[in-house]
């Protein structure tokens, strides 16, 4: 910009110099200034023609000399050349364009609305010449009075602006010092000024026609943000970037290589650095070797301890040798058409499923069946309605050679009554005899059987009934005791030393069918009311602890959480009555809630009616529906589930409701009452609101811990550290000696 200003100033000075010598009609450019009397005539091409007199005519020279100060106002307009040259020409527009065409330059004519001063700015320390407007008017008047005048000047003066317009006789418009503003650049449009193509077509055009560089945009509009394509363009850019990085690295490497050879002291530093590096590498190798030896010894010690403990507990090692041995057992069993058995001199490897939740200690017993008890079993086995549990549905005690539980209860009561009637002599000191004391105590087994008969009815039982019902060979006391423990709802857990927890019901029955006699079966005895703590007692303890609070609660220490949780697990394993289940369809119904090691299940609607119609059906296993413990997510109290918020559960009390949220559904329950067993097999129902709230709190607290325990075995971390989610209980190998 400074250079352009200097050129413009030089051109202005040159034009002023020409104007001073305007007396010569044939000036430096062959164009003279307009005379006061009449402007020089022009030819058809716009060139200045001679006035008809000699060049040195005194009149023309005197006129030019008298008006040389006013000739500056005849400059019709500026000439702007694109090559940073700005000049003032006292010539019309046609002459200016012709001159520009000869010089092969582009000419810009300023608009009429802008003066030279406004367009170029005022000259430094220069003001407009005084009387310029008046001189222009006077000269215009003289030009109009001349007969051969061809150029007329019109001047209009406004405050701060002077506009002069010159017209020649031929009708050509001269340049104006004031014109309209120049039009702005035309907006760039796609399809007219540029086209958008993909990178492959651009590459082809570049190979054919040359050019470049490529302009990449996010959209077809050239004004959009820059972007990079996903095809060859991205590959090309990445390759160029990679080559640049490789070149920089090589340059740096060569630089450091050259520096290490030429700079003083660098080689000594490099040698020290390399020595330190080798020393550190050797120390790290020694330390790693020492740690590896230590880890190896610790690993061997831990493996020895683990093997010793598992051998003591009869657990198998989950390594390849045990799995191969298990597979060999299956192959030989399939070839022989029998069940798996141990090879001579080798342990028996079995597979069992780990429990999801441990429900506490439950009594287990073995039943040994000889060839005389066959060829069919003296009891029936059936599949649980909602799981793969195999349970005992009915028992033929006559074929087992023992009495039924009811008959055993009557026999014990009859023996007790006989002892009471025969023992009439009191003990010294006035105390009761042991026989009479035993008669006054009710038997738990008989209370569970039904109503208490009268003493006459007990005594009128036919003698020798056991000997009449007994069929089969004589039984030892141990076998008799084992067979007497077999009752309905007992769960099958082991067949011939093989656990069935990892088998389905069909697989268990197939193994039982293929097994050889004599059979040894292990069952899990169902819990009775005498095996668990009464639920009403736990509810009362919980209510008292909640009502006491503060110092009173500290004086009366509550039951420990671990003991309370075990009591609740055993109660749920036996079944907790007094609950009302709500569903999405149908009316609410009373139910009993159960859990086992893998399931939570409840009694279906109308179970009592079905039991009355079909006596051999099991209320716990035949008439229930359930969910897997792995499907439970959390438990919530009050009416928060969609079922409780519907119209079906509008009558439910919020302080007695809780919901178990599972995958895809909810189990919505309300505590209706708390049952308490009394004498003669009857029960009392407590509906106290405080007791019901305590019962709801206990059930929700117990299921919260059950869900946490199930989640602990559901999610585990594999060898790579990634969390794994189980969909079924874990199975493990076990060696049976």
C-alpha positions in Angstrom: 0.0 0.0 0.0 2.9 2.5 0.7 4.4 1.8 -2.7 1.0 2.4 -4.4 0.7 5.8 -2.5 4.2 6.8 -3.7 3.4 5.9 -7.3 0.1 7.9 -7.1 1.9 10.9 -5.7 4.6 10.7 -8.5 1.9 10.5 -11.1 0.1 13.5 -9.6 3.3 15.5 -9.6 4.0 14.5 -13.2 0.5 15.6 -14.2 0.9 19.0 -12.5 4.2 19.5 -14.4 2.4 18.8 -17.6 -0.3 21.2 -16.8 2.3 24.0 -16.1 3.5 23.5 -19.7 0.0 23.3 -21.1 0.8 26.3 -23.5 2.3 23.8 -25.8 -0.7 22.2 -27.6 1.6 19.2 -28.5 2.7 18.3 -25.0 4.6 15.3 -23.8 1.8 12.9 -24.6 0.7 14.6 -27.8 -2.4 16.0 -26.0 -2.6 19.7 -25.1 -4.7 21.3 -22.5 -8.0 23.0 -23.6 -7.5 26.7 -24.5 -9.6 29.4 -23.0 -11.1 30.4 -26.3 -11.9 27.0 -27.6 -10.7 23.5 -26.9 -8.6 21.9 -29.6 -10.8 20.0 -32.1 -10.6 16.2 -32.2 -10.8 13.6 -34.9 -13.1 10.7 -35.1 -10.7 8.5 -33.1 -10.6 11.0 -30.3 -7.0 12.2 -31.0 -6.2 15.9 -30.5 -6.2 17.7 -33.9 -4.5 20.9 -34.8 -6.3 24.2 -34.4 -5.5 25.4 -38.0 -2.8 27.9 -37.0 0.9 27.6 -36.5 2.0 25.9 -33.3 3.6 28.9 -31.9 0.6 31.2 -32.4 0.7 34.1 -30.0 -3.0 34.1 -29.2 -3.2 30.5 -28.3 -0.1 30.8 -26.2 -1.3 33.9 -24.4 -4.7 32.3 -23.7 -3.0 29.2 -22.4 -0.6 31.2 -20.3 -3.4 33.3 -18.8 -5.5 30.3 -17.8 -2.8 27.8 -16.9 -3.8 28.1 -13.3 -7.4 27.1 -14.2 -6.6 24.2 -16.4 -6.1 21.9 -13.4 -9.9 22.0 -13.0 -10.4 20.5 -16.5 -9.1 17.1 -15.3 -12.2 15.1 -16.1 -11.4 12.0 -14.0 -8.8 9.6 -12.7 -7.3 6.6 -14.5 -6.7 3.6 -12.2 -4.5 0.8 -13.6 -4.5 -2.6 -12.0 -0.7 -2.7 -12.0 -0.6 -0.3 -9.0 -0.3 2.8 -11.3 -2.7 5.7 -10.8 -2.7 8.7 -13.2 -4.7 11.8 -14.0 -5.5 12.3 -17.7 -7.2 15.4 -19.0 -8.8 13.3 -21.7 -12.3 11.8 -22.3 -13.2 8.3 -21.5 -12.8 7.0 -25.1 -9.2 8.2 -25.2 -8.4 6.7 -21.9 -9.8 3.3 -22.9 -7.9 3.4 -26.2 -4.7 4.2 -24.4 -5.3 1.4 -21.9 -6.0 -1.0 -24.7 -2.7 -0.1 -26.4 -0.8 -0.6 -23.1 -2.8 -3.9 -22.5 -4.0 -2.7 -19.1 -7.4 -2.9 -17.4 -8.9 0.5 -16.7 -11.2 1.4 -13.8 -13.3 4.5 -14.3 -14.5 5.9 -10.9 -18.2 6.4 -10.4 -19.7 9.9 -10.9 -20.8 10.2 -7.3 -17.2 10.1 -6.0 -14.7 12.9 -6.4 -11.0 12.4 -6.9 -10.3 13.6 -3.4 -12.9 11.3 -1.9 -11.7 8.4 -4.0 -7.9 8.8 -3.5 -8.0 10.9 -0.3 -6.6 14.4 0.1 -3.0 15.1 -0.9 -0.7 15.7 2.0 -0.7 19.3 3.0 -2.7 20.3 0.0 -6.1 22.1 -0.2 -8.4 22.6 -3.2 -7.3 25.6 -5.3 -9.3 28.7 -4.4 -11.7 29.9 -7.1 -11.7 26.6 -8.9 -15.4 26.6 -9.2 -15.5 30.2 -10.4 -12.8 29.6 -13.0 -14.6 26.6 -14.3 -17.8 28.6 -14.7 -16.0 31.4 -16.5 -14.3 29.1 -18.9 -17.5 27.4 -19.5 -19.1 30.7 -20.5 -16.2 31.5 -22.9 -16.5 28.0 -24.5 -20.2 28.4 -25.1 -19.6 31.8 -26.8 -17.0 30.4 -29.3 -18.2 29.3 -32.7 -15.9 26.2 -33.0 -16.2 25.1 -29.4 -16.5 21.4 -29.1 -16.1 20.8 -25.4 -18.4 22.3 -22.7 -17.8 22.2 -19.0 -20.5 22.2 -16.3 -19.6 22.8 -12.7 -21.8 22.3 -9.6 -20.6 23.4 -6.2 -21.9 22.0 -3.0 -20.6 22.5 0.6 -17.3 20.5 0.7 -17.7 18.9 -2.8 -17.1 20.2 -6.3 -18.5 18.2 -9.2 -17.4 19.0 -12.8 -18.7 17.3 -15.9 -17.1 17.8 -19.3 -18.8 17.0 -22.6 -17.2 17.2 -26.1 -18.9 18.2 -29.3 -19.0 14.6 -30.5 -21.3 13.5 -27.7 -18.6 11.4 -25.9 -18.9 11.4 -22.1 -15.9 12.5 -20.3 -14.7 11.0 -17.0 -16.6 12.2 -14.0 -15.2 13.1 -10.6 -18.4 11.7 -8.9 -20.1 8.5 -9.9 -22.1 5.5 -8.4 -20.2 3.1 -6.1 -18.7 0.1 -7.9 -20.8 -3.1 -7.9 -19.6 -5.8 -5.4 -18.2 -9.2 -6.4 -20.7 -11.7 -7.7 -21.7 -14.5 -5.3 -20.0 -17.8 -6.0 -22.5 -20.4 -7.2 -22.1 -24.1 -7.7 -22.4 -25.2 -11.3 -21.5 -21.7 -12.6 -18.2 -20.9 -10.9 -17.2 -24.4 -9.6 -18.3 -28.0 -9.5 -18.2 -30.6 -6.7 -16.7 -34.0 -7.6 -15.4 -37.0 -5.6 -11.8 -37.6 -5.0 -11.4 -40.3 -7.6 -12.7 -38.1 -10.4 -10.5 -35.2 -9.2 -7.5 -37.5 -9.3 -8.4 -38.5 -12.9 -8.8 -34.9 -14.1 -5.6 -34.0 -12.4 -3.7 -36.8 -14.2 -5.3 -35.7 -17.5 -5.3 -31.9 -17.3 -3.1 -31.1 -14.4 -3.9 -28.5 -11.8 -4.4 -28.4 -8.1 -4.5 -28.3 -5.2 -7.6 -30.2 -4.1 -10.2 -28.2 -2.1 -12.1 -30.6 0.2 -15.2 -29.5 2.0 -17.8 -31.2 4.2 -20.7 -30.4 1.8 -21.0 -29.3 -1.8 -20.9 -25.6 -0.7 -17.4 -24.2 -1.1 -17.9 -22.0 2.0 -18.5 -25.1 4.3 -15.9 -26.3 6.8 -12.8 -28.2 5.5 -13.0 -32.0 5.6 -11.2 -35.1 4.5 -12.8 -37.9 2.6 -13.0 -41.5 3.7 -11.6 -43.1 0.5 -8.4 -42.6 -1.3 -8.1 -39.0 -0.2 -7.8 -40.1 3.5 -5.3 -42.8 2.5 -3.3 -40.3 0.5 -3.3 -37.8 3.4 -2.3 -40.4 5.9 0.4 -41.6 3.7 1.7 -38.1 3.3 1.5 -37.5 7.0 3.4 -40.8 7.6 6.1 -39.9 5.1 6.5 -36.5 6.8 6.9 -38.2 10.2 9.3 -40.7 8.9 11.3 -38.0 7.1 11.4 -35.9 10.3 12.5 -38.9 12.4 15.2 -39.7 9.9 16.3 -36.1 9.8 16.5 -36.0 13.6 18.4 -39.3 13.7 20.9 -38.0 11.2 21.2 -34.8 13.2 21.9 -36.6 16.4 24.2 -39.0 14.7 26.1 -36.1 13.2 26.1 -34.3 16.6 27.4 -37.4 18.4 30.4 -37.4 16.0 31.2 -33.7 16.0 30.1 -32.1 19.3 32.7 -32.3 22.1 31.9 -34.5 25.1 28.9 -36.1 23.5 30.5 -39.5 23.0 31.5 -39.7 26.7 27.9 -38.9 27.7 26.5 -41.5 25.4 28.9 -44.1 26.8 27.8 -43.3 30.3 24.2 -43.4 29.4 24.6 -46.8 27.7 26.5 -48.1 30.7 23.7 -47.0 33.0 21.1 -48.6 30.7 22.8 -51.9 30.6 23.3 -51.9 34.4 19.6 -51.1 35.0 18.6 -53.8 32.5 20.7 -56.4 34.3 19.3 -55.4 37.7 15.7 -55.7 36.4 16.4 -59.1 35.0 17.9 -60.3 38.4 15.0 -58.9 40.3 12.4 -60.4 37.9 14.2 -63.8 38.2 14.1 -63.6 42.0 10.4 -62.7 42.1 9.6 -65.5 39.7 11.4 -68.0 42.0 9.5 -66.6 45.0 6.2 -66.8 43.1 6.9 -70.3 42.0 7.5 -71.5 45.5 4.4 -69.7 46.8 2.4 -71.2 44.0 3.6 -74.7 44.8 2.8 -74.2 48.5 -0.6 -72.8 47.8 -1.4 -75.7 45.4 -0.2 -78.3 47.9 -2.4 -76.7 50.6 -5.3 -76.6 48.2 -4.9 -80.2 47.1 -4.6 -81.3 50.7 -7.7 -79.4 51.7 -9.7 -80.6 48.7 -8.6 -84.2 49.3 -9.8 -83.9 52.8 -13.2 -82.4 51.7 -13.4 -84.8 48.7 -13.4 -81.9 46.2 -12.0 -82.3 42.7 -9.3 -80.3 41.0 -10.5 -78.4 38.0 -7.6 -79.3 35.9 -7.2 -81.2 32.7 -6.4 -84.6 34.3 -9.7 -84.7 36.3 -11.7 -83.6 33.2 -10.1 -86.3 31.2 -10.9 -88.9 33.9 -14.5 -87.6 34.0 -14.8 -87.9 30.2 -13.3 -91.5 30.3 -16.0 -92.5 32.9 -18.7 -91.2 30.5 -17.3 -93.1 27.5 -17.1 -96.4 29.4 -20.5 -96.0 30.9 -22.0 -95.3 27.4 -20.3 -98.3 25.9 -21.5 -100.6 28.7 -25.0 -99.2 28.8 -24.7 -98.4 32.5 -24.2 -95.4 34.7 -20.8 -94.0 35.4 -18.7 -95.7 37.8 -15.1 -95.5 39.0 -12.3 -97.4 37.3 -10.4 -100.0 39.4 -8.0 -98.2 41.7 -9.1 -94.7 40.7 -11.4 -92.2 42.5 -14.9 -91.6 41.2 -15.2 -88.2 39.6 -18.7 -86.6 39.8 -20.1 -83.2 38.8 -22.4 -81.2 41.1 -24.0 -77.8 41.0 -23.1 -75.3 43.6 -26.1 -73.7 45.4 -26.9 -70.1 44.6 -28.1 -69.5 48.2 -27.3 -71.7 51.2 -30.5 -72.3 53.1 -28.8 -73.6 56.2 -28.4 -77.1 57.5 -31.1 -79.5 56.3 -31.1 -83.1 57.5 -30.1 -85.7 54.8 -30.5 -89.5 55.1 -29.7 -92.5 53.0 -32.2 -95.2 51.9 -30.8 -98.6 50.8 -33.0 -100.7 48.6 -32.2 -104.4 48.2 -33.2 -106.8 45.4 -36.1 -107.9 47.5 -37.6 -104.4 47.2 -37.5 -104.4 43.4 -38.0 -104.5 40.6 -39.9 -101.2 41.0 -39.4 -98.6 43.6 -41.6 -98.6 46.6 -42.2 -94.8 46.1 -42.9 -92.5 43.3 -40.6 -89.6 42.1 -41.8 -86.5 40.3 -40.4 -83.3 38.8 -41.0 -80.0 40.5 -43.5 -77.9 38.6 -41.1 -74.9 38.1 -37.6 -76.4 38.4 -35.5 -79.5 37.8 -35.9 -80.8 41.4 -36.9 -84.4 41.8 -39.1 -85.0 44.9 -40.9 -87.9 46.5 -44.6 -87.8 45.7 -46.0 -90.9 47.5 -44.5 -93.6 49.6 -45.7 -97.2 50.0 -44.6 -97.9 53.5 -46.0 -101.5 53.3 -43.5 -102.4 50.7 -40.7 -100.7 52.6 -41.5 -102.8 55.6 -42.2 -100.0 58.0 -45.2 -98.2 59.5 -46.6 -95.0 58.2 -45.9 -91.8 60.2 -49.5 -91.7 61.4 -49.4 -95.3 62.6 -46.1 -94.8 64.3 -47.6 -91.8 66.2 -50.6 -93.8 67.3 -48.4 -96.6 68.4 -46.3 -94.3 70.5 -49.3 -92.7 72.0 -50.8 -96.1 72.8 -47.6 -97.2 74.4 -47.6 -94.0 76.5 -51.2 -94.5 77.6 -50.6 -98.1 78.6 -47.6 -97.0 80.7 -49.7 -94.3 82.3 -52.5 -96.7 83.4 -50.1 -99.4 84.7 -48.0 -96.9 86.7 -50.1 -96.1 89.9 -47.4 -96.1 92.6 -46.1 -92.6 93.4 -42.5 -92.0 93.9 -41.0 -91.3 97.3 -41.4 -87.6 98.1 -44.7 -87.2 96.4 -43.4 -86.7 92.8 -44.8 -88.1 89.6 -43.5 -91.2 88.0 -41.6 -90.8 84.7 -44.4 -92.7 82.9 -47.1 -90.3 84.1 -45.0 -87.3 83.2 -44.5 -88.6 79.7 -48.2 -89.1 79.3 -48.9 -85.5 80.1 -46.5 -84.3 77.4 -47.9 -84.1 73.9 -45.8 -85.7 71.1 -44.7 -83.3 68.4 -45.1 -86.0 65.8 -48.6 -86.8 66.8 -49.5 -83.1 66.9 -48.4 -82.8 63.4 -50.5 -85.7 62.3 -53.9 -84.4 63.2 -56.4 -84.2 66.0 -55.7 -86.0 69.2 -57.8 -89.2 69.7 -59.3 -90.2 73.0 -57.6 -92.7 75.2 -60.2 -95.4 74.6 -59.7 -95.1 70.8 -56.0 -95.3 71.3 -56.3 -98.4 73.3 -58.7 -100.1 70.9 -56.2 -100.3 68.1 -55.7 -103.8 66.7 -52.7 -105.5 68.3 -50.0 -106.7 66.0 -50.8 -104.2 63.3 -47.2 -103.7 62.4 -46.6 -107.4 62.0 -49.6 -107.7 59.7 -48.5 -104.8 57.5 -44.9 -105.8 57.4 -43.9 -107.5 54.1 -40.4 -108.5 53.1 -37.3 -109.9 54.8 -36.5 -108.8 58.3 -34.9 -105.4 58.6 -32.1 -104.3 60.8 -32.6 -101.4 63.2 -30.4 -99.1 61.0 -32.3 -99.9 57.8 -35.6 -99.5 59.6 -34.7 -96.1 60.9 -33.5 -95.0 57.5 -36.7 -96.1 55.8 -38.9 -94.5 58.4 -37.4 -91.1 57.6 -38.7 -91.2 54.0 -41.7 -89.0 53.7 -43.5 -87.2 50.9 -41.9 -84.0 49.6 -38.4 -85.3 50.4 -36.0 -84.2 47.7 -33.6 -86.7 45.9 -30.0 -85.4 46.0 -27.7 -88.4 45.3 -28.0 -91.6 43.3 -25.3 -94.2 43.8 -22.9 -91.6 45.2 -23.6 -89.3 42.2 -25.2 -85.9 43.0 -28.2 -85.0 40.9 -27.9 -81.2 41.4 -26.1 -80.8 38.1 -28.7 -83.1 36.3 -32.1 -82.4 34.9 -35.1 -84.5 36.1 -35.0 -86.6 32.9 -31.3 -87.3 33.3 -31.7 -88.3 37.0 -34.5 -90.7 36.1 -32.4 -92.2 33.3 -29.5 -92.7 35.7 -31.8 -94.2 38.2 -33.3 -96.6 35.6 -29.8 -97.7 34.4 -28.4 -98.2 37.9 -27.9 -101.7 39.3 -29.5 -103.0 42.4 -28.9 -102.7 45.3 -29.6 -98.9 45.2 -28.4 -96.3 47.6 -30.3 -93.1 47.4 -29.9 -90.0 49.5 -32.8 -87.7 50.2 -33.2 -84.3 51.9 -35.8 -84.3 54.6 -38.4 -81.5 54.5 -38.5 -79.1 57.4 -41.4 -79.3 59.9 -42.7 -76.7 62.4 -40.6 -78.2 65.1 -37.4 -77.7 63.1 -37.6 -73.9 62.8 -38.1 -71.0 65.0 -41.7 -69.7 65.0 -42.2 -66.8 62.6 -44.4 -65.0 65.1 -41.6 -65.0 67.7 -39.2 -63.3 65.2 -41.9 -60.7 64.3 -42.5 -59.9 68.0 -38.8 -59.5 68.6 -38.5 -57.2 65.6 -41.5 -55.1 66.7 -40.2 -54.8 70.3 -36.8 -53.7 68.9 -38.4 -51.1 66.7 -40.7 -49.7 69.4 -37.9 -49.6 72.1 -35.3 -47.5 70.3 -32.4 -45.6 71.9 -31.2 -46.8 75.3 -33.9 -49.3 75.7 -32.8 -51.0 72.5 -29.2 -51.1 73.8 -30.4 -52.7 77.1 -32.2 -55.4 75.1 -29.8 -56.7 72.5 -31.6 -57.9 69.4 -30.9 -61.1 67.6 -27.7 -61.1 65.6 -28.2 -60.5 61.9 -26.5 -63.8 60.9 -28.7 -65.8 63.2 -31.8 -63.9 62.1 -31.0 -64.5 58.5 -30.5 -68.2 59.0 -33.9 -68.4 60.8 -35.6 -66.6 57.9 -33.9 -68.8 55.3 -35.1 -71.9 57.1 -38.6 -70.5 57.5 -38.8 -69.7 53.8 -37.4 -73.1 52.9 -40.3 -74.6 54.9 -42.8 -72.0 53.6 -44.3 -68.9 55.1 -48.1 -68.6 54.9 -50.3 -65.6 55.4 -49.3 -63.7 52.2 -51.6 -62.3 49.5 -50.3 -62.3 45.9 -51.4 -59.6 43.4 -51.1 -60.1 39.7 -51.7 -58.2 36.5 -54.8 -60.3 35.8 -57.3 -61.8 38.0 -58.1 -61.3 41.7 -55.5 -61.5 44.5 -55.2 -64.8 46.3 -53.7 -66.2 49.4 -50.4 -68.0 48.9 -47.4 -69.5 50.7 -43.9 -68.3 49.8 -40.9 -70.8 49.5 -37.2 -70.7 48.5 -34.6 -73.3 47.9 -31.0 -73.2 46.8 -31.8 -72.0 43.3 -35.5 -70.9 43.2 -38.1 -68.7 44.8 -41.6 -70.1 44.3 -45.1 -69.6 45.6 -48.4 -71.6 45.8 -50.8 -71.1 42.9 -54.4 -69.9 43.1 -56.8 -72.7 44.0 -54.1 -75.0 45.3 -56.2 -76.2 48.4 -59.1 -77.1 46.2 -56.9 -79.1 43.8 -55.3 -80.8 46.8 -58.7 -81.9 48.1 -59.7 -83.3 44.7 -56.4 -85.1 44.2 -54.8 -86.1 47.5 -51.4 -87.2 46.2 -50.6 -83.8 44.8 -47.9 -81.8 46.6 -48.8 -78.3 47.7 -45.1 -77.3 47.7 -43.9 -78.9 44.5 -46.9 -79.7 42.3 -49.0 -76.6 42.8 -46.4 -73.8 42.7 -44.8 -71.4 40.3 -41.5 -69.7 40.7 -38.5 -67.6 39.5 -34.8 -68.3 39.5 -32.8 -66.5 42.2 -30.4 -65.3 39.4 -33.4 -63.4 37.9 -34.1 -61.3 41.0 -32.7 -57.8 40.9 -33.9 -56.0 44.1 -36.7 -55.7 46.7 -38.8 -52.7 47.4 -41.3 -52.0 50.2 -44.7 -50.1 49.9 -46.8 -49.9 46.7 -44.2 -48.9 44.2 -44.6 -51.6 41.5 -46.9 -51.1 38.5 -49.2 -53.9 39.8 -49.6 -52.3 43.2 -50.3 -48.9 41.5 -53.1 -50.5 39.3 -56.7 -50.8 40.2 -56.3 -54.4 41.1 -54.4 -53.6 44.3 -56.3 -50.5 45.3 -57.4 -52.1 48.6 -53.9 -53.2 49.7 -52.3 -51.5 52.7 -49.0 -49.8 51.7 -47.3 -50.5 55.1 -47.8 -54.3 54.6 -46.8 -54.5 50.9 -43.4 -55.4 49.3 -42.3 -56.3 45.7 -39.6 -58.5 44.3 -38.3 -57.1 41.0 -37.0 -59.7 38.6 -36.1 -59.8 34.9 -39.3 -58.9 33.0 -41.8 -59.1 35.9 -42.5 -58.4 39.6 -43.7 -60.5 42.5 -46.1 -58.4 44.5 -47.0 -59.6 48.0 -49.0 -58.3 51.0 -48.7 -59.6 54.5 -52.3 -60.6 55.5 -51.6 -62.3 58.8 -48.9 -64.0 60.9 -49.7 -67.7 61.7 -48.9 -69.3 65.1 -49.1 -73.0 65.8 -51.0 -74.0 68.9 -51.9 -77.4 70.4 -53.7 -80.2 68.5 -52.3 -79.0 65.1 -54.3 -75.8 65.0 -53.0 -72.3 64.3 -53.9 -68.8 65.3 -53.8 -65.9 62.9 -52.5 -62.6 64.2 -53.5 -59.4 62.3 -52.1 -56.8 64.6 -50.9 -53.9 62.4 -47.6 -53.5 64.2 -46.9 -57.2 64.0 -47.7 -57.2 60.2 -45.4 -54.3 59.6 -42.6 -56.1 61.5 -43.3 -59.2 59.4 -43.1 -57.1 56.2 -39.8 -55.6 57.4 -38.3 -59.1 58.1 -39.3 -60.5 54.7 -37.9 -57.5 52.8 -34.7 -57.6 54.8 -34.3 -61.3 54.3 -34.8 -61.1 50.5 -32.4 -58.2 50.3 -29.7 -60.4 51.7 -30.7 -63.4 49.6 -30.5 -61.3 46.4 -27.1 -60.0 47.4 -25.8 -63.5 48.1 -27.2 -64.7 44.7 -25.6 -61.7 42.9 -22.2 -62.6 44.5 -22.3 -66.0 42.8 -23.9 -64.7 39.6 -21.1 -62.2 38.6 -17.5 -63.2 38.7 -14.2 -62.2 37.1 -12.5 -64.5 34.7 -8.8 -64.9 34.1 -8.5 -61.8 31.9 -10.2 -59.6 34.5 -13.4 -59.2 32.6 -16.7 -59.5 34.5 -18.8 -62.6 33.5 -22.5 -63.1 34.3 -23.8 -66.6 34.9 -27.2 -67.7 33.7 -27.3 -71.0 35.7 -25.6 -72.3 38.9 -21.9 -73.1 38.7 -20.8 -76.7 38.3 -17.7 -78.2 39.8 -16.0 -81.6 39.8 -15.7 -83.7 42.9 -13.8 -86.9 43.7 -15.5 -89.5 45.7 -13.3 -92.1 47.3 
